[in-house]
Amino acid sequence: MRVLIATFALLSMLIAGAVVAKVEVATLRGSTELTEQGKPPMMAPVVNEDVKLQRAYPMQPPIIPHKIDGYQVDLNSNKCLSCHSRKRTAESQAPMVSVTHFMDRDGNFLADVSPRRYFCQQCHVTQDKVKPLIENDFKDVDLVLKEKSAGQVK
């Protein structure tokens, strides 16, 4: 009886393995073989609309809504601060750098942007005009609270 059960289990696994082996799995490589180098897609254009974009997940740093090609951000200069610093926002109408960027690691407020927060592209990125690879059903906390107060959320 045990031999019969073991034989049946082995045959079931072999049949299931054959069925799974025939299933095509969608990959980002497309039809390019694993051992080959595929042709890279064309670079997508960057969103350049200066309109605040919705975040894709909780606590996401704000996305840069404009091109930053050629922006110099190094030890001696930060092009981002020419519009986003406290002193320039009235003139540029750009949002000011968050107050958290003026804090040191101990929570003390500084007169200028903290060296830990000086290199903007460590956290902030531009957005390309592309179709998302996967669906995202993230809802901002404000929308969740609004739906909850309206009785739409369980």
NUPASE-279935 format. One line per field, with one value per atom (N, C-alpha, C): residue number from 1; atom name; x, y, z. Coordinates in pm, 1 decimal. Example, Ala and Ser with C-alpha at 12.3 -4.5 7.8 and 13.67 -1.06 7.14 Angstrom:
BEGIN
seq	c(1	1	1	2	2	2)
atom	c(N	CA	C	N	CA	C)
u	c(1319.0	1230.0	1320.0	1285.0	1367.0	1290.0)
v	c(-569.0	-450.0	-330.0	-225.0	-106.0	3.0)
w	c(780.0	780.0	780.0	708.0	714.0	787.0)
This chain:
BEGIN
seq	c(1	1	1	2	2	2	3	3	3	4	4	4	5	5	5	6	6	6	7	7	7	8	8	8	9	9	9	10	10	10	11	11	11	12	12	12	13	13	13	14	14	14	15	15	15	16	16	16	17	17	17	18	18	18	19	19	19	20	20	20	21	21	21	22	22	22	23	23	23	24	24	24	25	25	25	26	26	26	27	27	27	28	28	28	29	29	29	30	30	30	31	31	31	32	32	32	33	33	33	34	34	34	35	35	35	36	36	36	37	37	37	38	38	38	39	39	39	40	40	40	41	41	41	42	42	42	43	43	43	44	44	44	45	45	45	46	46	46	47	47	47	48	48	48	49	49	49	50	50	50	51	51	51	52	52	52	53	53	53	54	54	54	55	55	55	56	56	56	57	57	57	58	58	58	59	59	59	60	60	60	61	61	61	62	62	62	63	63	63	64	64	64	65	65	65	66	66	66	67	67	67	68	68	68	69	69	69	70	70	70	71	71	71	72	72	72	73	73	73	74	74	74	75	75	75	76	76	76	77	77	77	78	78	78	79	79	79	80	80	80	81	81	81	82	82	82	83	83	83	84	84	84	85	85	85	86	86	86	87	87	87	88	88	88	89	89	89	90	90	90	91	91	91	92	92	92	93	93	93	94	94	94	95	95	95	96	96	96	97	97	97	98	98	98	99	99	99	100	100	100	101	101	101	102	102	102	103	103	103	104	104	104	105	105	105	106	106	106	107	107	107	108	108	108	109	109	109	110	110	110	111	111	111	112	112	112	113	113	113	114	114	114	115	115	115	116	116	116	117	117	117	118	118	118	119	119	119	120	120	120	121	121	121	122	122	122	123	123	123	124	124	124	125	125	125	126	126	126	127	127	127	128	128	128	129	129	129	130	130	130	131	131	131	132	132	132	133	133	133	134	134	134	135	135	135	136	136	136	137	137	137	138	138	138	139	139	139	140	140	140	141	141	141	142	142	142	143	143	143	144	144	144	145	145	145	146	146	146	147	147	147	148	148	148	149	149	149	150	150	150	151	151	151	152	152	152	153	153	153	154	154	154)
atom	c(N	CA	C	N	CA	C	N	CA	C	N	CA	C	N	CA	C	N	CA	C	N	CA	C	N	CA	C	N	CA	C	N	CA	C	N	CA	C	N	CA	C	N	CA	C	N	CA	C	N	CA	C	N	CA	C	N	CA	C	N	CA	C	N	CA	C	N	CA	C	N	CA	C	N	CA	C	N	CA	C	N	CA	C	N	CA	C	N	CA	C	N	CA	C	N	CA	C	N	CA	C	N	CA	C	N	CA	C	N	CA	C	N	CA	C	N	CA	C	N	CA	C	N	CA	C	N	CA	C	N	CA	C	N	CA	C	N	CA	C	N	CA	C	N	CA	C	N	CA	C	N	CA	C	N	CA	C	N	CA	C	N	CA	C	N	CA	C	N	CA	C	N	CA	C	N	CA	C	N	CA	C	N	CA	C	N	CA	C	N	CA	C	N	CA	C	N	CA	C	N	CA	C	N	CA	C	N	CA	C	N	CA	C	N	CA	C	N	CA	C	N	CA	C	N	CA	C	N	CA	C	N	CA	C	N	CA	C	N	CA	C	N	CA	C	N	CA	C	N	CA	C	N	CA	C	N	CA	C	N	CA	C	N	CA	C	N	CA	C	N	CA	C	N	CA	C	N	CA	C	N	CA	C	N	CA	C	N	CA	C	N	CA	C	N	CA	C	N	CA	C	N	CA	C	N	CA	C	N	CA	C	N	CA	C	N	CA	C	N	CA	C	N	CA	C	N	CA	C	N	CA	C	N	CA	C	N	CA	C	N	CA	C	N	CA	C	N	CA	C	N	CA	C	N	CA	C	N	CA	C	N	CA	C	N	CA	C	N	CA	C	N	CA	C	N	CA	C	N	CA	C	N	CA	C	N	CA	C	N	CA	C	N	CA	C	N	CA	C	N	CA	C	N	CA	C	N	CA	C	N	CA	C	N	CA	C	N	CA	C	N	CA	C	N	CA	C	N	CA	C	N	CA	C	N	CA	C	N	CA	C	N	CA	C	N	CA	C	N	CA	C	N	CA	C	N	CA	C	N	CA	C	N	CA	C	N	CA	C	N	CA	C	N	CA	C	N	CA	C	N	CA	C	N	CA	C	N	CA	C	N	CA	C	N	CA	C	N	CA	C	N	CA	C	N	CA	C	N	CA	C	N	CA	C	N	CA	C	N	CA	C	N	CA	C	N	CA	C	N	CA	C	N	CA	C	N	CA	C)
u	c(83.1	0.0	87.2	194.0	283.8	352.4	389.8	456.1	360.6	235.2	134.8	114.9	106.9	90.0	212.5	332.2	455.6	464.3	427.4	429.3	329.7	210.8	109.0	157.3	217.3	269.2	378.9	468.8	577.9	522.7	426.9	366.0	293.6	224.2	154.0	251.2	365.1	465.3	525.6	551.4	606.7	509.0	382.1	281.0	266.4	260.4	248.9	371.0	489.1	611.4	608.8	558.0	549.3	450.9	339.5	240.7	299.4	367.1	426.4	535.8	612.9	721.4	668.5	546.7	487.7	432.4	412.0	354.8	458.7	421.2	509.7	498.1	611.9	613.3	649.9	568.8	596.9	712.5	810.6	925.4	951.9	1033.7	1072.2	1168.3	1229.2	1321.5	1246.6	1115.0	1038.5	1078.6	1100.4	1135.5	1286.4	1365.5	1510.8	1553.6	1638.1	1688.9	1774.7	1782.9	1859.7	2008.2	2056.6	2199.6	2232.6	2133.3	2153.7	2130.5	2190.7	2171.3	2067.4	1954.2	1849.7	1879.5	1809.3	1824.1	1748.8	1814.9	1745.4	1638.8	1531.3	1426.9	1476.3	1412.2	1446.4	1420.0	1501.5	1480.3	1349.0	1267.5	1139.3	1161.5	1076.8	1091.3	1054.0	1112.2	1086.2	962.8	879.5	765.5	821.7	772.6	824.0	707.3	621.4	499.3	490.9	588.2	588.2	456.6	393.4	270.8	302.3	262.7	290.1	226.1	305.1	258.4	219.2	119.7	75.2	182.6	197.6	295.0	242.6	334.8	297.5	294.7	349.8	350.3	369.3	333.2	345.0	488.5	506.4	635.3	731.1	679.4	763.7	810.0	938.7	983.3	913.8	880.9	815.5	897.7	825.7	888.7	920.2	1033.0	1071.1	985.4	898.9	806.3	860.3	991.8	1050.9	1186.1	1238.2	1369.1	1478.4	1581.4	1696.3	1827.2	1817.1	1936.8	2032.0	2156.0	2256.9	2257.8	2172.9	2174.1	2302.5	2370.5	2491.7	2455.8	2483.4	2465.1	2591.8	2677.7	2802.5	2841.2	2960.4	3005.6	2999.1	3018.1	3025.3	2897.6	2805.5	2688.0	2569.4	2449.3	2326.8	2223.9	2206.8	2114.9	1971.2	1934.0	1796.8	1762.4	1860.8	1837.6	1824.0	1854.9	1835.5	1686.6	1600.7	1455.3	1387.6	1438.4	1368.8	1419.5	1519.2	1567.6	1467.3	1476.5	1384.7	1387.0	1502.8	1519.4	1465.4	1444.8	1411.0	1268.7	1193.6	1061.9	959.9	968.4	874.3	894.4	1018.4	1051.2	1021.8	1058.9	1046.9	909.9	835.3	706.4	720.6	841.7	866.8	841.7	801.3	783.7	917.1	911.3	1033.6	1076.2	1205.3	1260.1	1195.0	1160.9	1095.4	1180.9	1114.9	1187.5	1272.2	1235.2	1315.5	1455.2	1472.6	1602.2	1696.8	1644.5	1725.0	1763.0	1736.1	1766.0	1890.7	1971.2	2085.9	2040.4	2131.9	2095.0	2043.6	2071.3	2023.2	1891.9	1834.8	1707.4	1720.6	1842.6	1864.0	1843.8	1777.7	1754.5	1877.4	1909.1	2024.1	1976.4	2066.4	2033.0	2021.7	2088.7	2088.4	2058.9	2044.6	2014.5	2124.4	2083.3	2176.8	2261.7	2389.2	2473.1	2417.0	2342.6	2282.3	2170.9	2114.4	2001.1	2036.3	2162.0	2206.8	2200.1	2223.8	2226.2	2087.8	2008.3	1864.6	1831.5	1911.0	1878.0	1905.2	1951.9	1959.7	1819.5	1722.5	1584.9	1483.9	1502.8	1406.5	1448.2	1351.4	1379.1	1278.4	1315.7	1220.9	1131.0	1022.3	928.9	929.5	943.2	937.9	793.8	766.5	633.1	624.5	591.4	581.3	458.1	414.4	305.3	363.6	300.1	352.1	363.5	469.0	488.7	385.4	341.5	240.6	136.4	18.5	-87.6	-53.4	-94.2	-69.4	-201.0	-247.3	-374.2	-352.8	-232.9	-202.5	-300.6	-348.5	-433.5	-365.1	-355.6	-298.3	-384.5	-322.9	-395.1	-512.0	-498.0	-608.1	-731.5	-709.4	-820.4	-883.2	-800.7	-852.1	-938.8	-891.0	-968.5	-1098.4	-1092.8	-1212.7	-1315.6	-1269.1	-1359.0	-1417.0	-1333.1	-1378.5	-1487.8	-1468.5	-1568.7	-1697.8	-1687.6	-1806.8	-1871.3	-1810.8	-1864.9	-1837.8	-1737.7	-1708.6	-1608.3	-1531.6	-1428.3	-1480.5	-1449.3	-1493.5	-1402.3)
v	c(-119.3	0.0	125.1	122.3	238.3	260.2	152.4	162.5	224.5	185.5	239.7	389.7	430.5	572.5	651.8	597.6	666.6	679.2	575.7	579.5	682.5	685.6	782.6	926.1	948.6	1081.7	1123.3	1032.3	1062.1	1096.6	1018.2	1047.6	1182.2	1212.0	1341.1	1456.8	1443.2	1550.2	1566.5	1456.4	1464.0	1531.1	1495.4	1555.7	1704.5	1738.5	1879.4	1957.8	1899.5	1966.4	1990.7	1895.6	1912.4	2023.3	2030.2	2135.3	2271.5	2283.3	2410.6	2452.1	2358.3	2389.0	2450.1	2418.9	2471.0	2612.6	2659.2	2790.7	2897.9	2995.1	3106.1	3211.5	3256.7	3357.5	3491.5	3593.0	3726.6	3788.2	3840.7	3903.7	4037.7	4118.2	4246.9	4228.7	4109.3	4081.0	4058.2	4035.2	4006.7	3872.8	3866.2	3739.6	3718.1	3808.9	3795.6	3680.0	3593.8	3480.4	3529.8	3450.8	3486.6	3503.8	3429.2	3435.3	3546.6	3621.2	3729.4	3865.1	3966.4	4104.7	4168.8	4206.7	4268.6	4414.8	4467.5	4609.0	4691.7	4787.5	4866.8	4955.6	4980.2	5068.2	5213.0	5293.4	5435.6	5501.1	5598.7	5673.5	5750.8	5741.3	5811.6	5957.6	6047.1	6187.5	6206.9	6307.7	6339.3	6429.0	6404.1	6492.3	6631.1	6731.3	6866.8	6964.4	6948.4	7027.4	7117.5	7108.1	7189.0	7181.8	7065.3	7041.0	6934.3	6957.6	6862.1	6728.0	6621.4	6487.4	6410.9	6321.9	6240.9	6138.3	6110.9	6011.8	5871.5	5778.0	5641.7	5548.9	5592.4	5510.2	5599.9	5553.3	5637.4	5681.2	5803.5	5862.8	5876.9	5868.1	5886.5	6031.3	6055.8	6194.2	6252.3	6380.5	6439.3	6418.4	6397.7	6377.5	6513.7	6524.4	6649.0	6658.8	6761.5	6767.7	6844.3	6851.2	6922.9	6862.1	6898.3	6847.4	6904.6	6823.8	6871.1	6844.3	6821.8	6799.7	6917.1	6889.1	6993.8	7064.0	7023.5	7086.2	7045.7	7143.0	7114.7	7103.7	6987.8	6965.8	6894.8	6972.6	6917.0	6991.2	6968.3	7026.6	7179.6	7241.9	7387.9	7455.2	7380.5	7442.2	7345.8	7401.9	7322.8	7403.9	7371.1	7442.9	7437.6	7330.5	7316.6	7430.8	7468.4	7572.3	7712.2	7727.6	7858.7	7891.1	7791.3	7814.0	7769.3	7662.4	7600.5	7642.9	7729.4	7774.5	7870.9	7889.5	7980.2	8120.1	8165.7	8303.2	8324.5	8217.7	8232.8	8190.9	8133.0	8079.2	8187.1	8303.4	8410.4	8453.4	8459.3	8500.0	8388.0	8265.0	8153.3	8086.2	8103.0	8036.1	7883.3	7835.4	7692.0	7657.8	7535.1	7498.2	7501.9	7547.0	7554.8	7415.4	7398.8	7275.2	7251.3	7126.9	7092.0	7132.2	7168.6	7206.9	7091.1	6967.6	6853.1	6856.3	6926.9	6936.3	7033.1	7106.1	7200.3	7142.9	7013.9	6950.7	6864.4	6865.3	6774.4	6639.5	6545.3	6409.9	6403.6	6508.4	6512.0	6587.1	6634.2	6705.2	6854.6	6908.5	7052.2	7122.8	7239.1	7314.5	7397.1	7398.8	7472.1	7593.8	7687.7	7807.3	7776.4	7671.8	7635.8	7486.2	7439.9	7299.5	7211.3	7106.2	7012.8	6944.4	6923.0	6850.0	6711.0	6652.0	6521.2	6528.9	6647.2	6664.4	6753.5	6779.2	6874.2	6816.6	6687.6	6626.3	6571.4	6653.4	6629.9	6496.3	6457.8	6338.0	6208.4	6218.2	6097.7	6044.5	6134.0	6095.2	6136.8	6251.4	6306.3	6271.5	6228.1	6188.0	6252.5	6258.7	6303.8	6186.3	6214.6	6110.5	6104.3	5985.2	5967.2	5950.5	5991.4	5973.4	5832.3	5737.6	5597.3	5535.3	5424.9	5347.2	5267.1	5266.7	5189.2	5040.2	4976.0	4833.2	4748.6	4796.5	4725.0	4825.0	4775.7	4861.5	4902.2	5020.1	5068.5	5121.0	5062.0	5105.6	5185.8	5245.0	5326.2	5442.0	5467.3	5582.7	5666.8	5794.0	5886.5	5887.5	5912.0	5908.7	6006.8	6120.5	6217.5	6157.4	6082.3	6018.6	5908.6	5830.5	5725.1	5784.9	5891.2	5956.6	6016.5	6074.2	6131.2	6022.9	5908.2	5796.6	5738.8	5731.7	5676.4	5765.0	5896.7	5986.8	5984.6	5951.1	5942.0	5804.1	5711.6	5578.5	5483.7	5514.2	5430.1	5320.7	5334.8	5237.1	5145.8	5017.5	4921.5	4924.1)
w	c(0.0	0.0	0.0	83.4	88.9	-45.0	-110.8	-241.1	-342.8	-338.5	-429.3	-406.0	-280.2	-246.7	-289.3	-262.9	-302.2	-453.7	-526.5	-673.2	-724.9	-667.0	-707.1	-680.4	-563.4	-528.7	-625.8	-661.5	-753.9	-892.1	-939.8	-1069.7	-1068.5	-960.6	-948.2	-955.3	-886.0	-888.4	-1027.7	-1097.2	-1232.3	-1328.2	-1319.4	-1406.6	-1374.9	-1245.9	-1205.9	-1252.3	-1241.7	-1287.5	-1435.9	-1512.7	-1657.7	-1693.4	-1622.5	-1647.8	-1614.9	-1501.6	-1460.5	-1556.9	-1608.7	-1701.1	-1830.0	-1868.8	-1992.2	-1975.3	-1853.1	-1828.1	-1859.5	-1940.7	-1973.0	-1863.3	-1814.0	-1709.8	-1773.3	-1750.0	-1803.6	-1726.4	-1798.0	-1734.7	-1799.9	-1735.4	-1792.7	-1909.3	-1921.4	-2030.9	-2162.0	-2155.7	-2275.7	-2332.4	-2464.4	-2528.3	-2536.3	-2481.3	-2484.4	-2394.9	-2448.7	-2372.0	-2257.1	-2152.3	-2034.4	-2065.5	-2161.6	-2195.9	-2294.0	-2339.8	-2436.4	-2371.7	-2431.1	-2386.2	-2476.6	-2419.0	-2499.2	-2529.3	-2628.5	-2663.4	-2559.6	-2495.7	-2393.3	-2455.9	-2383.4	-2437.1	-2440.3	-2520.6	-2528.0	-2392.7	-2358.6	-2234.3	-2245.3	-2142.7	-2140.5	-2103.6	-2153.5	-2114.4	-1967.6	-1906.9	-1766.3	-1756.9	-1657.3	-1631.5	-1601.9	-1672.9	-1657.4	-1651.6	-1551.4	-1544.5	-1423.0	-1332.2	-1209.9	-1133.6	-1137.2	-1062.4	-958.9	-835.6	-728.6	-761.4	-754.3	-787.6	-661.6	-674.9	-561.9	-528.5	-401.1	-357.0	-384.1	-405.9	-440.3	-320.5	-206.8	-86.3	34.6	154.2	274.6	298.8	340.6	376.9	258.1	136.1	17.6	13.0	-11.3	-30.0	-153.9	-153.0	-270.2	-397.5	-508.3	-638.5	-698.1	-766.8	-834.5	-961.1	-972.9	-1086.8	-1207.7	-1221.2	-1334.7	-1367.9	-1484.4	-1526.0	-1436.3	-1413.4	-1335.3	-1409.8	-1540.1	-1621.2	-1604.9	-1575.4	-1563.1	-1428.5	-1335.0	-1202.0	-1130.0	-1077.6	-1002.1	-854.7	-797.9	-654.8	-608.3	-547.0	-496.1	-368.7	-320.6	-194.7	-194.7	-311.2	-319.1	-367.2	-424.2	-483.9	-481.2	-465.4	-472.5	-549.0	-677.9	-766.0	-714.2	-647.0	-595.5	-499.5	-417.8	-317.3	-377.2	-505.9	-568.2	-580.8	-572.3	-572.8	-443.1	-381.2	-268.8	-130.4	-123.2	7.8	70.0	200.1	270.3	210.5	170.7	122.5	-18.3	-96.3	-237.4	-272.7	-180.0	-216.3	-252.9	-192.4	-227.8	-372.5	-414.6	-551.6	-651.8	-618.2	-712.9	-710.7	-601.9	-580.8	-572.2	-547.1	-527.8	-381.5	-351.7	-210.9	-136.8	-12.4	67.9	112.6	126.5	180.7	316.8	345.1	470.8	590.5	700.1	820.9	873.6	839.4	883.4	822.8	711.9	646.3	718.3	815.9	893.7	1030.4	1050.4	1179.7	1168.2	1274.1	1276.4	1331.2	1343.0	1385.6	1529.0	1609.0	1747.7	1763.0	1651.5	1655.8	1679.5	1678.3	1695.4	1561.3	1565.4	1442.4	1408.0	1277.2	1226.2	1147.9	1123.3	1046.7	897.2	852.2	711.3	697.3	574.7	549.1	607.9	675.6	737.1	630.7	657.3	561.4	529.0	622.7	597.8	493.7	472.2	379.9	261.1	239.5	137.9	-3.9	-20.0	-152.9	-185.6	-250.0	-269.1	-335.8	-438.6	-514.8	-437.8	-315.2	-232.5	-204.1	-197.1	-164.3	-271.5	-332.5	-427.1	-569.7	-651.5	-788.6	-882.5	-1009.6	-1111.4	-1147.9	-1216.7	-1258.7	-1410.6	-1464.6	-1609.8	-1654.5	-1780.8	-1838.9	-1894.7	-1808.4	-1848.2	-1783.8	-1842.5	-1784.2	-1668.3	-1552.0	-1438.9	-1472.8	-1421.9	-1446.6	-1372.9	-1256.4	-1178.9	-1131.6	-1101.6	-1048.7	-905.5	-866.2	-731.2	-676.4	-567.3	-508.6	-380.4	-366.2	-248.1	-238.7	-116.9	-90.5	15.8	-8.0	87.9	213.5	327.0	455.0	455.5	388.2	383.3	314.6	206.6	135.7	221.2	290.0	377.4	488.2	551.3	657.8	604.1	483.5	421.9	393.7	337.2	310.0	438.3	542.5	670.9	731.1	724.2	781.0	702.3	570.8	487.0	497.0	573.3	590.7	477.3	392.9	277.2	307.1	415.2	448.8	558.8	547.0	649.0	767.2)
